[in-house]
């Protein structure tokens, strides 16, 4: 198995280097999340502050365990309403490691809430992002070590902006967003770009059905559209039992199936875990994907905790 993994990784590197040597690039996608409904701020800035309380979220994702160079993602997010105003704010930090590359991203979100009916609010969001991208050439097998394309490869900085819409009530949400409006080229010298960050379009939706006082059902959907890549659709079904235990399953179109579990430890603490198993031939080269998160919320002393929204 180790030999297969190494050969597969070498194949990927060879393909990437071939693109580089021919003046092309390969496209990089945004971080992948299975439990997206618990921290929508990662893809939609209009989510910031929508829960009505200060929320801190910490996530670790280890993708395709056993495959050398597979993605590893760490994310920390804090968001909150801004006092008694109609504004929400948030900040997030994400670290992605994929093969020889490492990417650090810091984002700031600003949301404005409009009460459009008795039950629904519409949130308008803006996102500003600073991205630091690094390629460790020492982890590459380079045919010609003196190739100038691999000399003096420093950390690349690229700023970006994004926006989103988020319509929500206590039981329903629908969102549309573009986290980054501008395409980014890494190590671009007019002839060669090692990677290219393309524009991502996200659509999310979900609803909570109260089947009985002790059982709630929430289907959710997230679709991602990127030029040059297949449409990605995540369909998730979660059940909440006794406002404490969450169990569910998910399907990522033509990619993976997932099992999800979560537990409301206290009014403030919630922990969740997800496991993905590939439905593609990649399943032969890894033992699955693990994703775990911890969420902490601070509630106002005079505020009552509403039925858990999942989102």
C-alpha positions in Angstrom: 0.0 0.0 0.0 2.8 2.4 0.9 4.4 1.7 -2.5 1.1 2.4 -4.3 0.7 5.7 -2.3 4.2 6.8 -3.2 3.8 6.0 -6.8 0.4 7.8 -6.9 1.9 10.9 -5.3 4.8 10.9 -7.7 2.3 10.7 -10.6 0.5 13.8 -9.2 3.7 15.7 -8.9 4.8 14.7 -12.3 1.5 15.9 -13.8 1.8 19.2 -11.9 5.4 19.7 -13.0 4.5 18.9 -16.6 1.9 21.7 -16.5 4.5 24.0 -15.1 7.1 23.2 -17.7 4.6 23.8 -20.5 3.6 27.3 -19.2 0.3 26.2 -17.7 -1.1 25.8 -14.2 -3.3 23.6 -12.1 -6.4 25.0 -10.4 -6.8 25.0 -6.6 -10.1 24.7 -4.9 -11.3 26.2 -1.6 -11.1 24.1 1.6 -13.5 21.1 1.7 -15.9 20.7 4.7 -18.4 17.9 5.4 -20.1 19.7 8.4 -20.5 23.0 6.6 -23.9 23.7 8.1 -22.3 24.4 11.5 -19.9 27.1 10.4 -21.3 28.7 7.2 -19.1 31.8 7.7 -16.4 29.8 5.9 -18.2 30.2 2.6 -20.7 33.0 3.3 -19.8 36.3 5.1 -23.5 37.1 5.6 -23.6 34.4 8.2 -21.5 36.4 10.7 -23.5 37.2 13.8 -26.7 35.5 12.6 -26.9 33.1 15.6 -27.4 36.1 17.8 -24.5 35.4 20.2 -20.7 35.3 20.2 -19.7 32.0 18.6 -16.2 30.4 18.4 -15.6 27.5 16.2 -12.5 25.2 15.9 -12.2 22.5 13.2 -9.6 19.9 12.2 -9.9 17.9 9.0 -7.5 15.1 7.9 -8.5 14.1 4.4 -7.6 10.8 2.7 -5.7 9.3 5.6 -2.8 7.2 4.5 -2.3 9.0 1.2 1.0 10.9 1.2 0.5 14.7 0.6 -3.3 14.5 1.2 -5.0 17.7 2.4 -5.0 18.7 6.1 -7.1 21.6 7.1 -7.3 23.6 10.4 -9.9 26.4 10.8 -10.7 28.8 13.7 -13.6 31.2 13.4 -15.2 33.8 15.7 -18.3 35.8 14.9 -20.8 37.8 16.8 -23.6 40.4 16.5 -22.4 43.9 17.0 -24.2 45.0 20.2 -27.8 45.8 19.6 -27.2 47.0 16.1 -28.2 45.3 12.8 -24.5 44.4 12.2 -22.6 41.2 12.6 -18.8 40.8 12.5 -16.4 37.8 12.2 -12.8 36.8 11.8 -11.4 33.4 10.7 -8.1 31.7 10.2 -7.6 28.7 7.9 -4.5 26.7 7.3 -4.4 24.2 4.4 -1.6 21.8 3.6 -1.6 19.8 0.4 1.5 18.0 -0.7 4.3 20.5 -1.1 2.1 23.5 -0.6 0.9 25.3 2.5 -1.7 28.1 2.6 -2.7 30.4 5.4 -5.7 32.6 5.0 -7.1 35.3 7.4 -10.6 36.7 6.7 -12.7 39.4 8.2 -16.5 39.4 7.7 -19.1 42.2 8.0 -22.9 41.4 7.8 -25.9 43.7 7.9 -29.3 42.3 8.8 -32.7 43.4 7.4 -35.9 42.3 9.0 -38.0 41.6 6.0 -41.0 39.8 7.7 -42.0 38.7 11.2 -40.0 35.5 10.9 -37.3 36.2 8.3 -34.2 38.3 8.1 -32.0 38.9 5.1 -28.3 39.4 5.7 -25.9 41.1 3.3 -22.3 40.2 3.9 -18.8 41.4 2.8 -15.5 39.5 3.2 -12.0 40.7 3.1 -9.2 38.1 2.8 -5.4 38.0 3.1 -3.8 34.8 1.7 -0.3 33.6 2.1 0.7 30.7 -0.2 4.0 28.8 0.1 5.5 26.1 -2.1 8.2 23.9 -0.6 10.3 23.0 -3.6 12.4 20.6 -1.4 9.4 18.3 -1.3 9.3 18.1 -5.1 11.2 15.7 -7.3 12.6 18.2 -9.9 14.2 16.9 -13.1 16.6 19.9 -13.3 17.5 21.3 -9.9 18.9 24.4 -11.6 15.6 25.2 -13.4 15.1 28.9 -12.8 11.3 28.4 -12.4 12.1 26.7 -9.0 14.6 29.2 -7.8 13.8 31.9 -5.2 10.3 30.6 -4.6 9.1 32.8 -1.8 5.7 33.1 0.1 3.1 34.7 -2.2 0.7 37.2 -0.7 -2.7 37.9 -2.4 -5.6 40.0 -1.1 -9.2 39.3 -2.1 -12.8 40.4 -1.4 -16.1 38.5 -1.5 -19.8 38.9 -0.7 -22.9 36.9 0.2 -26.6 36.9 0.8 -28.2 34.9 3.6 -31.9 34.6 4.2 -32.9 32.9 7.5 -35.4 32.3 10.2 -35.3 30.0 13.3 -36.0 27.0 11.1 -34.9 27.8 7.6 -31.9 29.3 5.7 -30.9 29.9 2.1 -27.7 31.5 1.0 -25.7 32.5 -2.1 -22.1 33.6 -2.0 -18.8 34.2 -3.7 -16.1 34.3 -1.0 -13.4 35.5 -3.4 -14.2 37.7 -6.5 -10.7 37.7 -7.9 -8.7 34.9 -9.4 -5.2 34.5 -8.0 -2.1 33.2 -9.8 0.7 31.8 -7.7 4.3 32.5 -8.7 3.1 34.1 -12.0 5.9 35.5 -14.2 3.6 36.2 -17.2 4.6 32.8 -18.8 4.2 30.4 -15.9 1.7 30.2 -13.0 2.2 27.2 -10.7 -1.4 27.4 -9.3 -4.5 29.3 -10.1 -7.2 30.1 -7.5 -10.5 30.3 -9.4 -13.8 31.9 -8.4 -16.1 29.7 -6.4 -19.9 30.1 -6.3 -21.8 28.6 -3.3 -25.5 27.9 -2.8 -26.6 26.6 0.6 -30.0 25.7 2.0 -31.5 23.9 5.0 -34.7 23.5 7.1 -35.5 22.1 10.5 -38.6 19.9 10.8 -39.9 19.2 14.3 -41.2 15.6 14.0 -42.1 15.5 17.7 -40.9 17.3 20.9 -37.8 15.1 21.2 -36.9 14.5 17.5 -36.0 17.1 14.8 -34.9 16.5 11.3 -32.8 18.8 9.2 -32.0 18.2 5.6 -29.3 20.5 4.2 -27.7 21.2 0.8 -24.5 22.9 -0.4 -23.5 23.2 -4.0 -20.2 24.6 -5.3 -19.6 25.7 -8.8 -16.0 26.3 -10.1 -15.1 26.9 -13.7 -13.3 23.9 -15.1 -14.4 21.5 -12.3 -17.4 19.2 -11.9 -20.4 20.6 -10.0 -20.1 19.6 -6.3 -23.3 18.9 -4.4 -23.4 17.9 -0.7 -26.7 16.5 0.5 -27.0 16.0 4.3 -29.6 14.6 6.6 -29.3 15.2 10.4 -31.5 14.1 13.2 -31.5 15.8 16.6 -32.6 13.7 19.6 -33.7 15.3 22.9 -31.9 18.5 21.9 -28.6 16.8 22.7 -27.5 14.1 20.3 -27.2 14.6 16.6 -26.8 11.7 14.1 -26.8 12.0 10.4 -25.4 11.0 7.0 -24.3 12.8 3.9 -23.6 12.2 0.2 -21.2 14.2 -1.9 -22.1 13.8 -5.6 -19.9 11.2 -7.3 -17.3 11.6 -4.5 -18.0 10.4 -1.0 -20.5 9.2 1.6 -20.3 10.4 5.2 -21.5 9.6 8.7 -21.9 12.5 11.2 -22.4 12.7 14.9 -22.6 15.6 17.4 -23.3 16.1 21.1 -24.5 19.2 22.9 -22.2 18.9 26.0 -23.7 22.0 27.7 -25.6 25.1 26.7 -22.4 26.6 25.4 -20.4 23.6 24.1 -21.1 21.4 21.1 -18.7 18.8 19.6 -19.1 17.1 16.2 -17.4 14.4 14.2 -17.7 13.4 10.6 -16.2 10.5 8.6 -16.0 10.4 4.8 -15.5 7.4 2.6 -14.7 7.8 -1.0 -16.9 6.4 -3.7 -14.3 6.8 -6.4 -11.2 4.7 -7.1 -9.3 6.8 -4.6 -10.9 4.6 -1.9 -8.2 2.1 -2.8 -5.4 4.4 -1.6 -6.7 5.8 1.7 -8.6 4.9 4.8 -11.1 7.7 4.8 -11.4 11.3 6.0 -11.8 12.5 9.6 -13.3 15.8 10.6 -13.8 17.0 14.1 -15.0 20.4 15.4 -15.8 22.2 18.7 -18.2 25.1 19.0 -18.5 27.5 22.0 -21.2 30.1 22.4 -21.7 32.8 25.0 -25.3 33.6 25.8 -26.7 36.7 27.3 -27.7 36.4 30.9 -31.3 37.4 30.1 -31.5 35.6 26.8 -33.2 32.3 26.5 -31.6 29.6 24.4 -33.9 28.8 21.5 -34.3 25.4 20.0 -30.9 24.4 18.5 -30.9 25.7 14.9 -28.1 23.4 13.6 -26.9 26.4 11.7 
